[in-house]
Amino acid sequence: QVQLAESGGGLVQAGGSLRLSCAVSGLTFSTAVMKWFRQAPGKEREFVASISWNGGTTYGADSVKGRFTISRDNNKNTVYLQMNSLHAEEAAVYCCDAYSYWGRGAQVTVSS
C-alpha cells in the first residue's frame, strides 16, 4: 500500500519559515521523481518544486525561486520542502507527489 504522509505545516507569520516533510512508503522511493504542489481555497493546484531521484536536479516555480528549497533523503524515504520568507498568499495545503500518488497534505497558514 502506497502512503505519503506530509508533516511540518502550521501557522507562521509573513516572512517566516517552515520545513515540510513527506515520508513515503509502499513504493521505490529512491527512483521516484518527487514533487510538491499546493492548493489554496478556491484556486487550482499549483506546482511548487520537484527533485530528481538522486537529488541532482531540482526545479522550482518562478514564484518560489530563491526562497524555497526541495531536498530528499533516500535513506529515510523522505522529501523535504524548506520554505523561507513566506508570503501571506502562499497559505495553502501543500501535498507531495510520487508517481501520481498523493498525500493528504499539510496545512500552511501565513498570517500577515
N, C-alpha and C positions, 0 to 999 in steps of 0.2 A: 504494500500500500504506500503510495507516494504521499509524503507530507512535507509541507513547507510551513514553518512557524516563524512569523515575524515577532520581534520584540524591540523594546527600546523607545517606543513612542511616548508621548507625553505632552505636557504644557511647557512652553518656553517663550520668553519674551522676544520680540523682534530684535534681530541682531545676535541672538543666542545660538547655541549649538546643540545638536542631538546626534547620537550614533545609533543607527538601526542595525539589527542583526536579523538574519534569516537562516534558520537551521533547517537542513534538508535531509530527508531520509527516504528510502524506497526507490532510489534511482542512482545511477552512476554519476555522482556529483562531479568527480574530477574531470569529466569530459564535457560537462554542460556549460554552455554559454549562459551566464546568469544576468538577469535584468531586473531593474527596479522601475516601477511605474507608480503613478499617484493619481488619485481621483478626488477632486473636491466636489462638494454637494452641487448638483445641477450642472456639472461640467463633464466632459468626456475624459476617459482615461488618457493620461499623458505619459509618454516615455520620459524617464529621468536619466538612467545610466545603464550601461552594460559592461560586462567584463568577459574576456575570453577564458577558455578552460584553464589556462596556466597563469592567468593574471597579466599576461604580457601586453595585452591590448585592451584599452578601455575607451569608451565613448560616453559623452555626456551631452544632454540637451544644452543648447546655447544659453538657456536661462540659468543654468546651474554651474556652468564652467567657471573654474576658479574658486568656487565655494563648496561644492560637493565632491567627495572622493569615494569611489567604489573600490572595494578590495575583497579578497577572499582568502580563506584558509582551507585548503583541500584536505588537510589532516583532521579538521573539525567539521567538514561538510557544511561550512557556513560562509555566507557572503555578507558584507557589511556596507553600510552607506553612512559615511561621515558627512554631516550637514552643518555647515558654518554660515554665519551671517544670514540666518533665516529671515525671510520676509513674511509679513502677515498674510499675503495672498498665497503663500505656499502651504498653508494649513490644508491638510488632506489626509486621506487614508493611503498609506504607502504599502505597496504589495511587491513581493518578489516573484519572479517567474523563472521556471526551468522547464524546457520542452513543452511549453504551454500549460504546465501545471502551475496553479496559483495558490498562495497562502491566503488567509483571511484578512491579512493586512494589519498595520499598526497605525493607530490614530496619532497624527501630529497636529497639535493646536498651537498657533503662534499668536500671542497677544501683542497688540500694537500700543 
